[in-house]
């Protein structure tokens, strides 16, 4: 829709690699990541939040979509099965716990603003740089 609308105030998306140091941007208003944290190793998840902390402007938004657990509990039986499947495929992957992610976000000056329920037991987590 962005291309169809040809909005002058919206830049095209930028592909970022968690392993790139530093990211090839200097300052951004928002970062969106979908279905990624559960396939990354925990070290890569930590690098992701570190890179976000380097480039996200004041009042910038981080929006992350995917399956999450809360205090070690899965939100559904299907998410538990998905977590088991991920770990069978790669022992470094797995559904991430919101509490752990929120700690990483807080370490980068981000505060949780909203936790949206999405279809198929996914969530959309919105943090803002304070």
Beta strands, then each sheet from edge to edge (+ up, - down):
strand 1: 28-34
strand 2: 56-66
strand 3: 68-70
strand 4: 73-74
strand 5: 96-97
strand 6: 110-117
strand 7: 123-129
sheet 1: 1+ 2+ 7- 6+
sheet 2: 4+ 3- 5-
end
